[in-house]
């Protein structure tokens, strides 16, 4: 579990509430139900309108990934691949059939099984890269919807402010209430801008980053599977894959499967 998003969100909200309190106001002055409902639900609504229903549902499901998603350990994946390469080198590719059942990485497990089944290397490469491209496309669309919401939110907030100001204009006779009413009217604009920059756009960035890390690991796995299928020397496999890892990534020692 990666707490980067949750931690950043907590710090950001705390900064807003502290500033409100520091300036002499109360957090309850900006935590108004009406503006929050309009901005959040209205923004999500128009965001979903820009794609298909399936796109919208998929994007909403990605919220959990944005909050709690954690990249896989690339170093451990390399160690697993090298372990498989050592066994395949000693006993042959078919010897991996039982060993892959213990592999946690679904993409690696399925790719190795396809190789064991005797798939031509070129065809295997096409199958695996097609899966990567499909994932990239799906992840890109999901992140795009959140980016679109980030663009819509400030305008939805302005709409909320206009709605509130119409109420203010209808009550000009109550001079004592005008100040608080005008202040409350601009809360929707505040949450429109804040939700865009403190939530919707960061969700887009987070999903894009996680997708990049995941697909990069999948590409590394493809290189490893093809090397195993070709019967490459495990040391060469290890050096090649380690060269593809981000700087500072540790590869644990792992005995052959």
Residue frames relative to the residue before (quaternion, step in Angstrom):
aa qw qx qy qz dx dy dz
X 1.0000 0.0000 0.0000 0.0000 0.00 0.00 0.00
X 0.1748 -0.7861 0.5888 0.0693 3.56 -0.87 1.01
X 0.2243 -0.8257 0.5093 0.0924 3.57 -0.51 1.21
X 0.3011 0.7863 -0.5017 0.1985 3.62 1.19 0.27
X 0.7010 0.4628 -0.2821 0.4635 3.59 0.82 -0.97
X 0.6654 0.4996 -0.3075 0.4616 3.59 0.86 -0.95
X 0.6674 0.5074 -0.3028 0.4533 3.57 0.90 -0.93
X 0.6651 0.5008 -0.3031 0.4636 3.57 0.93 -0.87
X 0.6480 0.5192 -0.3170 0.4583 3.58 0.99 -0.83
X 0.6441 0.5199 -0.3212 0.4601 3.58 0.95 -0.85
X 0.6558 0.5080 -0.3092 0.4651 3.59 0.92 -0.90
X 0.6657 0.5175 -0.3036 0.4436 3.57 0.93 -0.91
X 0.6775 0.4765 -0.2944 0.4767 3.59 0.85 -0.96
X 0.6346 0.5302 -0.3280 0.4567 3.58 0.99 -0.81
X 0.6418 0.5274 -0.3241 0.4528 3.59 1.01 -0.80
X 0.6435 0.5181 -0.3182 0.4651 3.58 1.02 -0.83
X 0.6952 0.4728 -0.2789 0.4641 3.57 0.82 -0.99
X 0.6345 0.5184 -0.3378 0.4633 3.60 1.02 -0.74
X 0.6484 0.5201 -0.3188 0.4554 3.58 0.94 -0.85
X 0.6325 0.5304 -0.3282 0.4594 3.57 0.98 -0.86
X 0.6808 0.4789 -0.2789 0.4789 3.55 0.94 -0.92
X 0.6485 0.5385 -0.3136 0.4373 3.58 1.00 -0.87
X 0.6940 0.4695 -0.2675 0.4758 3.57 1.08 -0.72
X 0.6481 -0.5608 0.3074 0.4135 3.57 1.27 0.21
X 0.5944 0.5620 -0.3712 0.4394 3.55 1.24 0.04
X 0.4385 -0.6547 0.5392 0.2974 3.52 -1.33 -0.14
X 0.5800 -0.5929 0.4182 0.3704 3.59 -1.01 0.71
X 0.6214 0.5587 -0.3466 0.4261 3.58 1.10 -0.64
X 0.5556 0.6181 -0.3935 0.3929 3.59 1.20 -0.37
X 0.7672 0.3227 -0.1860 0.5221 3.59 1.11 -0.59
X 0.6112 0.5198 -0.3552 0.4797 3.58 1.27 -0.16
X 0.1947 0.7957 -0.5375 0.2001 3.54 0.61 1.20
X 0.5202 -0.6865 0.4162 0.2914 3.56 -0.80 1.03
X 0.6544 0.5553 -0.3200 0.4012 3.58 0.84 -0.97
X 0.7123 0.4377 -0.2709 0.4771 3.62 0.68 -1.01
X 0.6451 0.5277 -0.3297 0.4436 3.59 0.98 -0.79
X 0.6618 0.4981 -0.3081 0.4681 3.57 0.93 -0.87
X 0.6611 0.5105 -0.3148 0.4508 3.57 0.88 -0.92
X 0.7029 0.4759 -0.2825 0.4467 3.58 0.77 -1.01
X 0.7207 0.4496 -0.2704 0.4531 3.58 0.76 -0.99
X 0.7358 0.4048 -0.2490 0.4824 3.58 0.69 -1.04
X 0.6410 0.5300 -0.3286 0.4476 3.58 1.00 -0.79
X 0.6686 0.4968 -0.2996 0.4652 3.56 0.96 -0.86
X 0.6446 0.5026 -0.3219 0.4777 3.57 0.95 -0.83
X 0.6387 0.5486 -0.3225 0.4325 3.57 0.99 -0.84
X 0.7178 0.4203 -0.2680 0.4861 3.59 0.77 -0.96
X 0.5938 0.5654 -0.3663 0.4399 3.57 1.14 -0.53
X 0.6671 0.4886 -0.2900 0.4819 3.55 0.98 -0.88
X 0.5999 0.5906 -0.3543 0.4072 3.59 1.07 -0.70
X 0.6504 0.5645 -0.3096 0.4032 3.58 1.12 -0.64
X 0.7665 0.2625 -0.1678 0.5616 3.60 1.24 -0.16
X 0.6715 -0.4383 0.3668 0.4716 3.54 -1.19 -0.50
X 0.6645 -0.4884 0.3682 0.4294 3.56 -1.27 0.28
X 0.6303 0.5342 -0.3284 0.4577 3.57 1.04 -0.79
X 0.6276 0.5307 -0.3329 0.4622 3.59 1.02 -0.77
X 0.6772 0.5084 -0.2911 0.4452 3.55 0.92 -0.95
X 0.6592 0.4964 -0.3081 0.4734 3.57 0.93 -0.88
X 0.6459 0.5257 -0.3156 0.4549 3.56 1.01 -0.84
X 0.6539 0.5154 -0.3117 0.4579 3.57 0.99 -0.84
X 0.6634 0.5022 -0.3072 0.4618 3.58 0.95 -0.85
X 0.6344 0.5303 -0.3295 0.4557 3.59 1.08 -0.69
X 0.6332 0.5624 -0.3276 0.4189 3.56 1.17 -0.52
X 0.4340 0.7005 -0.4671 0.3206 3.58 1.27 -0.13
X 0.6441 0.5212 -0.3261 0.4551 3.59 0.92 -0.87
X 0.6388 0.5225 -0.3241 0.4625 3.56 1.01 -0.79
X 0.6431 0.5245 -0.3253 0.4532 3.59 0.99 -0.81
X 0.6959 0.4726 -0.2726 0.4670 3.57 0.99 -0.84
X 0.8505 0.2018 -0.0362 0.4844 3.56 0.74 -1.08
X 0.4475 0.7229 -0.4444 0.2822 3.60 1.22 -0.20
X 0.0573 -0.7915 0.6084 -0.0009 3.53 -1.04 0.84
X 0.4752 -0.6717 0.4774 0.3084 3.60 -0.85 0.89
X 0.5203 -0.6255 0.4788 0.3299 3.54 -1.14 0.63
X 0.5489 -0.6106 0.4643 0.3321 3.54 -1.23 0.53
X 0.2921 -0.7920 0.5128 0.1564 3.58 -0.23 1.29
X 0.6170 0.5586 -0.3444 0.4344 3.56 1.06 -0.72
X 0.6603 0.4941 -0.3018 0.4784 3.57 0.98 -0.85
X 0.6209 0.5401 -0.3404 0.4548 3.58 1.06 -0.70
X 0.6424 0.5113 -0.3199 0.4728 3.57 0.97 -0.84
X 0.6392 0.5267 -0.3282 0.4541 3.58 0.96 -0.85
X 0.6466 0.5165 -0.3144 0.4651 3.58 1.00 -0.81
X 0.6627 0.5093 -0.3057 0.4561 3.57 0.92 -0.92
X 0.6548 0.5031 -0.3119 0.4698 3.58 0.94 -0.87
X 0.6164 0.5427 -0.3341 0.4626 3.57 1.05 -0.78
X 0.6613 0.4945 -0.2938 0.4815 3.56 0.97 -0.87
X 0.6382 0.5345 -0.3253 0.4485 3.57 1.01 -0.82
X 0.6388 0.5269 -0.3251 0.4566 3.57 1.02 -0.79
X 0.6815 0.4756 -0.2975 0.4699 3.58 0.90 -0.87
X 0.6522 0.5090 -0.3223 0.4601 3.58 0.94 -0.84
X 0.6255 0.5408 -0.3328 0.4533 3.57 1.08 -0.72
X 0.7096 0.4573 -0.2534 0.4724 3.58 1.00 -0.85
X 0.8444 0.2351 -0.0536 0.4784 3.55 0.76 -1.11
X 0.5867 -0.5697 0.3873 0.4257 3.57 1.22 -0.20
X 0.6636 -0.5483 0.3481 0.3712 3.55 -1.22 0.57
X 0.6389 0.5550 -0.3303 0.4180 3.58 0.99 -0.78
X 0.5767 0.6055 -0.3716 0.4034 3.59 1.19 -0.48
X 0.6167 0.5721 -0.3409 0.4196 3.59 1.23 -0.34
X 0.4525 0.7294 -0.4421 0.2603 3.59 1.22 -0.32
X 0.7110 0.4146 -0.2612 0.5044 3.59 0.93 -0.79
X 0.6410 0.5637 -0.3266 0.4058 3.57 1.01 -0.83
X 0.6630 0.5335 -0.3280 0.4102 3.61 0.94 -0.78
X 0.5268 0.6330 -0.4191 0.3824 3.60 1.19 -0.28
X 0.6832 0.4747 -0.2746 0.4822 3.57 1.22 -0.49
X 0.5210 0.6416 -0.4118 0.3838 3.60 1.28 -0.05
X 0.3747 -0.7548 0.5018 0.1954 3.58 -0.77 1.07
X 0.6458 0.5294 -0.3186 0.4484 3.57 1.05 -0.77
X 0.3726 -0.7689 0.4772 0.2056 3.57 -0.38 1.26
X 0.6508 0.5201 -0.3224 0.4495 3.58 0.95 -0.83
X 0.6537 0.4969 -0.3013 0.4847 3.58 0.99 -0.85
X 0.6620 0.5188 -0.3083 0.4445 3.57 0.89 -0.92
X 0.6969 0.4625 -0.2799 0.4712 3.58 0.85 -0.95
X 0.6383 0.5336 -0.3269 0.4483 3.57 1.05 -0.75
X 0.6554 0.4989 -0.3057 0.4776 3.56 0.99 -0.82
X 0.6338 0.5269 -0.3328 0.4582 3.56 1.01 -0.78
X 0.6381 0.5181 -0.3238 0.4685 3.58 1.02 -0.79
X 0.6455 0.5078 -0.3169 0.4743 3.57 1.03 -0.77
X 0.6455 0.5238 -0.3128 0.4595 3.58 0.97 -0.87
X 0.6491 0.5383 -0.3098 0.4393 3.57 1.09 -0.73
X 0.5750 -0.6415 0.3517 0.3664 3.56 1.29 0.04
X 0.3098 0.7644 -0.5116 0.2407 3.58 1.16 0.44
X 0.5414 -0.6201 0.4604 0.3322 3.57 -1.01 0.83
X 0.5908 -0.6138 0.3852 0.3547 3.63 -0.93 0.85
X 0.6678 0.4939 -0.3118 0.4614 3.59 0.89 -0.86
X 0.6626 0.4929 -0.3001 0.4774 3.55 0.99 -0.85
X 0.6197 0.5417 -0.3329 0.4602 3.56 1.05 -0.79
X 0.6448 0.5182 -0.3157 0.4648 3.56 0.96 -0.88
X 0.6595 0.5129 -0.3064 0.4562 3.58 0.94 -0.87
X 0.6472 0.5232 -0.3176 0.4545 3.59 0.98 -0.86
X 0.7104 0.4678 -0.2669 0.4531 3.56 0.81 -1.02
X 0.6728 0.4802 -0.3058 0.4724 3.59 0.94 -0.82
X 0.5960 0.5497 -0.3658 0.4569 3.61 1.12 -0.58
X 0.6357 0.5200 -0.3251 0.4688 3.59 1.04 -0.76
X 0.6413 0.5174 -0.3221 0.4661 3.56 1.02 -0.80
X 0.6643 0.5043 -0.3068 0.4585 3.58 0.90 -0.90
X 0.6313 0.5300 -0.3294 0.4604 3.58 1.03 -0.78
X 0.6533 0.5020 -0.3101 0.4744 3.57 0.99 -0.82
X 0.6335 0.5315 -0.3346 0.4518 3.58 0.94 -0.84
X 0.6658 0.5112 -0.3016 0.4522 3.57 0.93 -0.92
X 0.6705 0.4951 -0.2971 0.4659 3.58 0.93 -0.92
X 0.6672 0.4977 -0.3001 0.4660 3.58 0.93 -0.90
X 0.6368 0.5382 -0.3267 0.4451 3.57 1.00 -0.81
X 0.6648 0.4989 -0.3060 0.4642 3.57 0.95 -0.85
X 0.6461 0.5231 -0.3181 0.4557 3.57 0.99 -0.83
X 0.6759 0.4774 -0.2895 0.4810 3.57 0.94 -0.87
X 0.6138 0.5731 -0.3460 0.4184 3.59 1.04 -0.76
X 0.6319 0.5357 -0.3426 0.4432 3.58 0.96 -0.81
X 0.6606 0.4889 -0.3114 0.4771 3.58 0.97 -0.80
X 0.6245 0.5187 -0.3386 0.4757 3.58 1.07 -0.63
X 0.6240 0.5297 -0.3313 0.4693 3.57 1.06 -0.77
X 0.6374 0.5248 -0.3253 0.4611 3.57 0.98 -0.83
X 0.6236 0.5439 -0.3328 0.4522 3.55 1.07 -0.75
X 0.6682 0.4826 -0.2982 0.4813 3.56 1.13 -0.61
X 0.6813 0.4991 -0.2874 0.4518 3.58 1.07 -0.73
X 0.5843 0.6587 -0.3676 0.2993 3.59 0.97 -0.90
X 0.6744 0.4840 -0.3390 0.4428 3.68 0.75 -0.83
X 0.6592 0.5021 -0.3146 0.4631 3.59 1.01 -0.77
X 0.6178 0.5202 -0.3422 0.4803 3.57 1.04 -0.73
X 0.6336 0.5324 -0.3256 0.4572 3.57 1.03 -0.76
X 0.6359 0.5150 -0.3263 0.4733 3.58 1.02 -0.77
X 0.6081 0.5418 -0.3469 0.4651 3.58 1.04 -0.75
X 0.6471 0.5185 -0.3145 0.4621 3.57 0.99 -0.82
X 0.6433 0.5185 -0.3189 0.4643 3.55 1.01 -0.80
X 0.6414 0.5188 -0.3208 0.4652 3.59 0.96 -0.83
X 0.6248 0.5309 -0.3366 0.4631 3.59 0.99 -0.83
X 0.6831 0.4882 -0.2857 0.4620 3.57 0.90 -0.95
X 0.6533 0.5188 -0.3200 0.4490 3.59 1.01 -0.77
X 0.5913 0.5482 -0.3812 0.4523 3.59 1.09 -0.52
X 0.6238 0.5180 -0.3303 0.4832 3.56 1.12 -0.68
X 0.6219 0.5418 -0.3346 0.4558 3.58 1.02 -0.82
X 0.6854 0.4914 -0.2873 0.4541 3.58 0.86 -0.97
X 0.6515 0.5093 -0.3160 0.4650 3.55 1.14 -0.54
X 0.7480 0.3441 -0.1961 0.5325 3.58 1.27 -0.24
X 0.1950 0.8203 -0.5156 0.1525 3.60 1.05 0.71
X 0.5917 0.5954 -0.3693 0.3989 3.57 1.14 -0.46
X 0.6775 0.4428 -0.2833 0.5144 3.59 1.21 -0.48
X 0.1871 -0.8428 0.4965 0.0903 3.55 0.31 1.31
X 0.6503 0.5445 -0.3289 0.4154 3.60 0.94 -0.80
X 0.7182 0.4479 -0.2526 0.4689 3.57 1.08 -0.65
X 0.4816 0.7105 -0.4259 0.2863 3.60 1.22 -0.31
X 0.6448 0.5510 -0.3289 0.4153 3.59 0.90 -0.93
X 0.7087 0.4388 -0.2721 0.4807 3.61 0.70 -1.01
X 0.6515 0.5272 -0.3262 0.4373 3.59 0.98 -0.77
X 0.6504 0.4984 -0.3132 0.4800 3.58 1.01 -0.82
X 0.6360 0.5291 -0.3272 0.4565 3.57 0.99 -0.82
X 0.6683 0.4960 -0.2971 0.4680 3.56 0.94 -0.89
X 0.5968 0.5925 -0.3614 0.4026 3.57 1.09 -0.69
X 0.7206 0.4502 -0.2552 0.4614 3.58 0.99 -0.77
X 0.4394 0.6900 -0.4634 0.3408 3.60 1.26 -0.01
X 0.6221 0.5487 -0.3469 0.4377 3.60 1.01 -0.74
X 0.6386 0.5080 -0.3253 0.4778 3.59 1.00 -0.78
X 0.6166 0.5500 -0.3359 0.4523 3.56 1.02 -0.84
X 0.7321 0.4253 -0.2546 0.4673 3.58 0.75 -0.99
X 0.5754 0.5684 -0.3858 0.4438 3.57 1.15 -0.44
X 0.6986 0.4452 -0.2614 0.4954 3.56 0.89 -0.96
X 0.6712 0.5116 -0.3027 0.4430 3.56 0.94 -0.93
X 0.6770 0.4899 -0.3125 0.4516 3.61 0.83 -0.90
X 0.6099 0.5558 -0.3497 0.4436 3.57 1.09 -0.70
X 0.7944 0.3466 -0.1571 0.4734 3.55 0.74 -1.10
X 0.7226 0.4239 -0.2461 0.4874 3.58 1.17 -0.48
X 0.8012 0.2437 -0.1340 0.5298 3.60 1.19 -0.30
X 0.7625 0.4136 -0.2541 0.4278 3.60 0.35 -1.20
X 0.7131 0.4339 -0.2711 0.4793 3.61 0.77 -0.94
X 0.6353 0.5032 -0.3484 0.4709 3.65 0.98 -0.65
X 0.6046 0.5343 -0.3653 0.4643 3.62 1.05 -0.65
X 0.6346 0.5248 -0.3281 0.4628 3.58 0.96 -0.84
X 0.6784 0.4926 -0.2923 0.4602 3.58 0.85 -0.96
X 0.6501 0.5275 -0.3084 0.4516 3.55 0.98 -0.87
X 0.6791 0.4847 -0.2894 0.4691 3.58 0.88 -0.94
X 0.6366 0.5261 -0.3250 0.4609 3.56 1.02 -0.78
X 0.6595 0.5071 -0.3026 0.4650 3.57 0.97 -0.86
X 0.6687 0.4920 -0.3063 0.4658 3.59 0.88 -0.92
X 0.6330 0.5282 -0.3302 0.4597 3.57 1.00 -0.79
X 0.6461 0.5279 -0.3168 0.4511 3.57 0.98 -0.85
X 0.6644 0.4955 -0.2987 0.4730 3.56 0.97 -0.86
X 0.6709 0.5079 -0.3020 0.4480 3.58 0.94 -0.87
X 0.6989 0.4548 -0.2859 0.4722 3.59 0.87 -0.89
X 0.5933 0.5456 -0.3710 0.4611 3.60 1.12 -0.57
X 0.6533 0.4937 -0.3166 0.4787 3.58 1.01 -0.76
X 0.6229 0.5342 -0.3403 0.4592 3.58 1.03 -0.73
X 0.6418 0.5110 -0.3203 0.4737 3.58 1.02 -0.77
X 0.6157 0.5276 -0.3351 0.4799 3.57 1.09 -0.71
X 0.6414 0.5289 -0.3167 0.4567 3.57 0.99 -0.85
X 0.6163 0.5470 -0.3421 0.4516 3.59 1.01 -0.79
X 0.6485 0.5133 -0.3147 0.4658 3.57 0.93 -0.90
X 0.6712 0.5073 -0.2974 0.4512 3.55 0.97 -0.86
X 0.6566 0.5130 -0.3138 0.4553 3.59 0.92 -0.87
X 0.6661 0.4980 -0.3061 0.4633 3.57 0.91 -0.88
X 0.6365 0.5193 -0.3273 0.4670 3.58 1.07 -0.72
X 0.6374 0.5122 -0.3239 0.4759 3.59 1.01 -0.80
X 0.6587 0.5168 -0.3086 0.4515 3.57 0.91 -0.91
X 0.6923 0.4721 -0.2712 0.4736 3.58 1.07 -0.77
X 0.4532 -0.7053 0.4388 0.3235 3.60 1.26 -0.18
X 0.2363 0.8071 -0.5096 0.1818 3.57 1.14 0.62
X 0.6064 -0.5472 0.4357 0.3782 3.53 -1.26 0.50
X 0.5239 -0.6703 0.4217 0.3138 3.64 -0.76 0.99
X 0.6275 0.5303 -0.3485 0.4512 3.58 1.03 -0.69
X 0.6480 0.5041 -0.3142 0.4767 3.56 1.01 -0.79
X 0.6201 0.5372 -0.3322 0.4654 3.55 1.06 -0.79
X 0.6605 0.5162 -0.3049 0.4520 3.56 0.90 -0.94
X 0.6764 0.4944 -0.2990 0.4568 3.59 0.86 -0.93
X 0.6552 0.5172 -0.3140 0.4524 3.56 0.95 -0.86
X 0.7083 0.4599 -0.2714 0.4616 3.57 0.83 -0.95
X 0.6344 0.5294 -0.3329 0.4543 3.57 1.01 -0.75
X 0.6243 0.5440 -0.3378 0.4474 3.58 1.11 -0.62
X 0.6705 0.4929 -0.2875 0.4742 3.58 1.25 -0.44
X 0.5570 0.6253 -0.3833 0.3896 3.58 1.26 -0.22
X 0.5731 -0.5598 0.4548 0.3889 3.61 -1.17 0.49
X 0.6045 -0.5671 0.4031 0.3880 3.62 -1.06 0.64
X 0.8000 0.2992 -0.2305 0.4663 3.55 -1.01 0.86
X 0.5112 0.6389 -0.4303 0.3812 3.59 1.26 -0.02
X 0.2828 -0.7797 0.5391 0.1462 3.56 -0.69 1.10
X 0.2227 -0.7475 0.6128 0.1270 3.54 -1.09 0.81
X 0.3078 -0.7801 0.5110 0.1888 3.61 -0.38 1.18
X 0.5240 -0.5950 0.4961 0.3540 3.52 -1.22 0.50
X 0.0485 0.8000 -0.5942 0.0680 3.54 -0.87 0.93
X 0.4100 -0.7211 0.5068 0.2346 3.54 -0.75 1.06
X 0.6309 -0.5341 0.3960 0.3999 3.52 -1.19 0.49
X 0.5386 -0.6404 0.4451 0.3189 3.52 -1.10 0.80
